């Protein structure tokens, strides 16, 4: 098999069906492509609705549905499909991790595969992501740093201009180029790279998994690329609720994933520095916006939650993110 597209459904069944529909006219354009659809613990009638959509639309020849319960997060759910494919008789050359809240446009798949074929040291490549109005979303990215954490928490124009070279989100290029990391919303992975460095870090659960695997690949000698010819509409944050336009309290697993990412990849001293940079920048930014009488558009309790989950509040031991679905299942008497 040339390509296996992996899609996770978690509480976005309508969007998942729309994503499959967008793939239906394009999946056979390239050689040997199939879809592994993982129903990742949504519950209710999600599995039945997905089965019905596959049967009614005649998608069964290229979509395999896997049921998982409880929810295993982005990393665990994707790894279930990847492991199953790796153990099969015809493991794919490439895996495309595609968010359920996406719609693939014309020529979304072929440019990614072509780039990977042309660049033998490319272990990972990402698509150009667009919002529903066709506006470019952020991608590709630079790795997070002390300077970038201070800048993004402070959000002060004059400081941002001084720290421009450390921006996590640089200007989006209009041609294929190497990158430090790309978004996991549409990210192709080479099988031989995964066999060398391992699969997604399940200890991260849902966030910071894309920058983590790109960093691990880079340290193992693999390249990450960005291919703007591959265009994907991304309805960002549909399953988790974390989007720029919605002011919502960040869940604990976001903070825990961030802390794990820095501790395991950068060590305790660097983790302390980036946490201190964020706390200082955020505090100064809050004071500046209060003095300027600007509206409060930050997530509720952001500073308190950040400090509680930082290395200063939670310690320097590398721990796995607490899976809220597993915690709920453990306390639910109906599951025992």
C-alpha positions in Angstrom: 0.0 0.0 0.0 1.3 3.5 -0.8 -0.8 5.6 1.6 -3.0 5.1 4.6 -5.1 8.1 5.7 -5.8 7.9 9.4 -8.9 9.8 10.7 -10.1 9.9 14.3 -13.7 10.7 15.2 -14.4 12.1 18.6 -17.7 13.9 19.1 -17.7 15.3 15.5 -19.5 12.6 13.6 -21.1 15.0 11.1 -17.7 16.6 10.3 -16.1 13.2 10.0 -18.6 12.1 7.4 -18.1 15.4 5.5 -14.3 14.7 5.6 -14.9 11.2 4.2 -17.1 12.7 1.5 -14.4 15.2 0.5 -12.0 12.2 0.2 -14.3 10.1 -1.7 -13.6 11.7 -5.1 -9.9 11.9 -4.5 -8.8 8.8 -2.6 -8.4 6.8 -5.8 -6.5 9.5 -7.7 -3.2 8.3 -6.3 -1.8 4.7 -6.2 -2.9 2.4 -3.4 -4.6 4.7 -0.9 -7.1 3.7 1.9 -8.6 5.2 5.0 -8.4 3.9 8.6 -11.3 5.5 10.5 -11.1 5.3 14.2 -14.2 6.0 16.3 -12.3 7.2 19.3 -14.8 6.7 22.2 -17.5 9.2 21.3 -20.2 6.9 22.5 -23.9 7.3 21.7 -24.8 6.5 18.2 -21.5 7.6 16.6 -20.4 4.1 15.5 -23.8 3.3 14.0 -23.9 6.6 12.1 -20.4 6.1 10.7 -21.2 2.5 9.6 -24.4 3.7 8.0 -22.6 6.5 6.1 -19.9 4.0 4.8 -22.6 1.5 3.7 -25.0 4.0 2.1 -22.2 5.8 0.2 -20.4 2.7 -0.9 -17.2 3.6 0.8 -16.5 0.2 2.3 -13.9 -0.7 -0.3 -11.5 2.1 0.9 -12.6 2.8 4.5 -12.0 0.5 7.5 -13.8 1.4 10.7 -12.1 0.7 14.0 -14.0 1.1 17.3 -12.1 2.3 20.4 -13.4 2.9 23.9 -12.7 4.9 26.0 -11.2 7.8 24.1 -7.4 7.4 23.7 -6.6 11.0 22.7 -5.1 12.0 19.4 -1.8 10.1 20.0 -3.3 6.9 21.2 -6.1 6.8 18.7 -3.7 7.3 15.7 -1.2 4.8 17.1 -3.9 2.1 17.2 -4.5 2.5 13.5 -0.8 2.8 12.7 0.2 -0.3 14.7 -2.5 -2.4 13.0 -1.3 -1.3 9.6 2.3 -2.0 10.4 1.5 -5.5 11.5 -0.5 -6.2 8.3 0.7 -8.0 5.1 1.0 -4.8 3.1 2.1 -1.9 5.4 1.8 1.5 3.8 4.8 3.5 2.7 3.2 6.6 4.1 0.7 7.5 6.8 -1.4 10.7 6.5 -2.8 11.9 9.8 -5.9 13.9 8.9 -8.1 15.6 11.4 -11.8 14.8 11.3 -12.6 18.5 11.1 -10.9 18.9 7.7 -12.0 18.9 4.1 -9.5 17.9 1.5 -9.4 20.0 -1.6 -8.3 19.1 -5.2 -4.8 17.8 -5.3 -4.5 17.6 -1.5 -3.0 14.1 -1.4 -0.8 13.8 -4.5 1.5 16.8 -3.7 2.4 15.3 -0.3 3.1 11.9 -1.7 5.1 13.4 -4.5 7.2 15.5 -2.2 8.0 12.5 0.0 8.9 10.5 -3.1 11.3 13.3 -4.3 12.9 13.9 -0.9 14.1 10.6 0.5 15.2 12.2 3.8 11.8 13.8 4.4 10.3 11.9 7.3 7.3 14.3 7.7 5.5 16.8 5.5 2.5 19.1 6.2 -0.2 20.7 4.1 -1.3 24.3 3.7 -4.3 24.8 6.1 -7.1 27.1 5.3 -10.1 28.2 7.4 -13.7 27.9 6.1 -13.3 31.3 4.4 -10.1 30.3 2.6 -7.8 32.3 4.8 -4.4 30.7 5.5 -4.0 29.3 9.0 -0.6 29.1 10.7 1.8 26.5 9.3 4.7 25.7 9.2 6.3 26.6 12.5 9.5 27.1 14.4 10.3 25.3 17.6 9.2 26.9 20.8 11.8 28.8 22.7 12.3 31.0 25.8 12.0 34.1 23.6 8.9 32.8 21.7 7.1 31.9 25.0 7.8 35.3 26.4 6.6 37.0 23.2 3.4 35.0 22.7 2.3 35.5 26.3 3.2 39.2 26.4 1.6 40.1 23.0 3.1 43.5 22.8 3.9 44.8 19.3 7.2 46.5 19.9 8.6 43.4 21.7 7.2 41.1 19.0 9.1 43.0 16.4 12.3 42.7 18.3 11.8 39.0 18.8 10.7 38.4 15.2 13.5 35.8 14.5 12.1 33.6 17.3 8.4 33.7 16.2 6.8 30.2 16.3 4.7 31.3 13.4 6.8 32.8 10.6 5.3 34.1 7.3 3.8 31.2 5.3 5.9 30.3 2.3 4.4 29.9 -1.2 6.6 27.0 -2.2 7.7 23.7 -0.8 10.3 24.2 1.9 11.9 22.5 4.9 10.4 23.5 8.3 11.0 22.8 11.9 7.5 21.4 12.5 4.1 21.3 10.8 0.6 20.9 12.1 -0.8 17.5 12.8 -4.1 18.4 11.3 -2.7 17.2 7.9 0.7 15.6 8.4 2.2 12.7 6.3 4.7 10.4 8.0 7.1 8.0 6.4 6.9 4.4 7.6 10.6 3.8 7.8 11.0 7.0 9.9 8.3 5.7 12.4 10.1 2.3 12.5 13.2 4.1 13.5 12.0 6.8 16.0 8.7 5.2 17.2 5.1 6.3 17.0 3.4 9.3 18.5 4.0 9.9 22.2 0.9 8.6 23.9 2.0 10.3 27.1 1.1 13.6 25.4 -2.6 12.5 24.8 -3.7 15.2 22.4 -1.6 18.4 22.3 2.1 19.1 21.4 2.3 15.7 19.6 3.1 17.3 16.2 6.0 19.5 17.3 7.2 16.5 19.4 7.4 14.0 16.6 9.0 16.6 14.3 11.7 17.3 16.8 12.3 13.6 17.4 12.6 13.1 13.7 15.0 16.0 13.3 17.2 14.7 16.0 17.3 11.3 14.2 18.4 12.9 11.0 15.1 13.2 9.2 13.7 16.3 7.6 10.3 18.0 7.9 8.8 19.8 4.9 5.9 22.1 4.2 4.0 21.6 0.9 1.5 24.5 0.1 0.3 22.7 -3.1 -1.5 20.3 -0.7 -4.5 22.4 0.5 -6.8 21.3 3.3 -9.6 23.2 4.9 -9.3 23.0 8.7 -12.3 23.8 10.9 -9.9 24.3 13.8 -10.6 22.9 17.3 -14.0 21.4 16.6 -13.5 18.4 18.9 -11.6 20.1 21.7 -13.1 23.6 21.7 -9.7 25.3 21.7 -9.9 27.9 19.0 -8.7 31.5 18.8 -12.1 32.9 18.4 -13.7 31.1 21.4 -12.7 32.2 24.9 -12.8 29.0 26.9 -10.9 27.7 29.9 -8.0 25.6 28.8 -8.3 21.9 29.9 -5.7 20.4 32.2 -4.4 18.1 29.5 -3.2 21.1 27.4 -1.0 22.3 30.2 0.2 18.8 31.1 1.1 18.1 27.5 3.1 21.4 27.2 5.0 20.6 30.4 5.8 17.0 29.3 6.9 18.2 25.9 9.5 20.6 27.3 10.7 18.4 30.1 11.3 15.3 28.0 12.8 17.2 25.0 14.6 20.2 26.6 15.3 19.1 30.2 14.4 20.7 33.6 16.5 23.9 33.3 15.1 24.9 29.9 11.6 24.0 31.1 11.9 26.3 34.1 13.2 29.1 31.8 10.3 28.8 29.3 7.7 28.5 32.1 9.2 31.6 33.8 9.2 33.5 30.5 5.6 32.7 29.9 4.5 33.7 33.4 6.5 36.9 33.3 5.3 37.8 29.8 1.7 37.0 30.6 1.7 38.9 33.8 3.2 42.0 32.2 0.7 41.7 29.3 -2.2 41.6 31.6 -1.1 44.7 33.4 -0.5 46.5 30.1 -3.9 45.6 28.8 -5.5 46.7 32.1 -3.8 50.1 32.0 -4.8 50.6 28.4 -8.4 49.5 29.3 -8.5 46.8 26.6 -11.1 44.0 26.8 -10.1 40.8 28.5 -9.9 38.2 25.8 -7.8 35.6 27.7 -9.1 32.1 28.6 -10.5 32.2 32.2 -8.0 31.5 35.0 -5.2 31.2 32.5 -2.4 32.4 34.7 -3.5 30.4 37.7 -3.9 27.2 35.7 -0.6 27.8 34.0 1.3 28.2 37.2 -0.4 25.2 38.8 0.6 22.9 35.9 4.1 24.5 35.3 7.3 22.9 36.6 7.0 25.3 39.6 3.6 23.9 40.5 3.8 20.3 39.3 7.5 19.5 39.6 10.2 18.4 37.3 9.4 14.7 36.8 8.3 13.8 33.3 4.8 12.4 33.6 2.1 11.3 31.2 -0.9 13.5 30.6 -4.0 12.3 32.5 -6.5 10.9 30.1 -9.8 12.4 31.2 -11.8 9.6 29.5 -9.9 6.9 31.4 -10.4 8.8 34.6 -14.1 9.1 33.9 -14.4 5.4 33.1 -12.6 4.5 36.3 -15.1 6.4 38.4 -18.2 5.4 36.4 -19.9 2.4 38.1 -21.7 1.5 34.8 -18.4 0.5 33.3 -17.4 -1.9 36.0 
